[in-house]
Amino acid sequence: MKLSVNLKLNQSLKLTPFLQQSIKLLQASQNEINNLIEEYLKENIFLQIEGDNNNYDLLKKNYKTSEKEFIEEENFFDIFTNQTKNITLKDHLIDNIALFNYSERDQVILYYLIDAINDDGYLLETNQELIRDIPLKPEVSEIEINSLINDIQSCSLPGIGARSLSECLILQLENIKDNKNFVINAKKIATEYLNELATNKIEKITKKIGDSEKNILIAINLIKNLNPKPGLAFKKILLTEYINHDLTVLKDKGTWEVYLNDEEFFKIKLNEDHKDLIRDNEFLKEQFQEAKWLVKNLEQRSITILRVARAIMEKQKTFLDNGSHHIKPMILKNIAEELELHESTISRVTTNKFIKTPHGLYELKFFFGREYSENNNAISSKSILAKIKDVILQEDKNKPYSDERIVQLLNESGITIARRTVTKYREILNILPSNQRKGKN
């Protein structure tokens, strides 16, 4: 497996300016592309906007966004950096891991581990799921996985790479070099008593730990000032930015067709009016070359996004016909092999690219979900998530379903699933346990 573009853990990789620009454009959202084009138009005389200026001015007004960034979280304990970053969480982890020397085998494992970490910073897949998905011979061992997860956790913001909320908090608490009672108590609460903390059973926690209520309250205050979602430090949110779809899928004469939504996006072309000035001017030669690269890369970006979107929708016709309960299992590799592209390219194309469907607006990467097999039937994990969410939405709020009851209801609908899997998926949906949902709307 080649990792030369997506994950190269040494400093020898050199990409051409053309390829660097191509990768940057491919992973950018359409709003970011529009802002980038604005900058190029200001600085490069060999570029011009297609269409009339009135249309350009309208687009410019619609897509002008503030550079001010924020995250909708409270201030956390001051030993942690919680400002938003200008790189993705994945890029940050790759950059930090690149400081170490790893074998080619470890690089492949790290690629899959980093790819599995969600936006909140959690690695929720089990070791067994990871072993199944990592295509190495001999098969990856749990020792290898645990060792490399530990490396990821050690080289980033505390809590990133955690397998649960409890572990996330513990990883942060371990960075406080202090053996005072309130730190020790906080670790005990994070390890054993989070359910009691969630239901505000302070007296029970105090009795179990065997310390004064005052000391327990100090420990709880410390926990409340930790960051439960450390990965969000890398999720840039713009105050005035809104989602506009890149693609639309419509049924035309009984066939689902995918179209680029390019009417509202900036289009540029080469302006060759100044080409005669290039002759002996190196700076202008570079500008002209850069302009040609930009036009070509933007055209290729559109072609690639459209190819990938059409391939995804072709595999998700049951979703288009029936909705999110009918998403088919699909992984990046399926589309990569069909289109003869690298998995990293598919990952870039499907991130921050949105498609308007009959069932709402979806990010392209939403349609990738791991397969859950039962009785020789393959079901997408996304379908199971949707079913669990629907079951809980329909419950009596005064008598919410336990995870065991949800298992029974899913069994009745033809889905055989373990209780621990229901618990895992419920947590992914950020839905509380039944005892904490009681009486809540």
Summary of the structure (lengths in Angstrom):
residues: 441
radius of gyration: 25.0
end to end distance: 48.4
largest distance: 84.3
contacts: 1234
relative contact order: 0.11
helix: 53%
strand: 10%
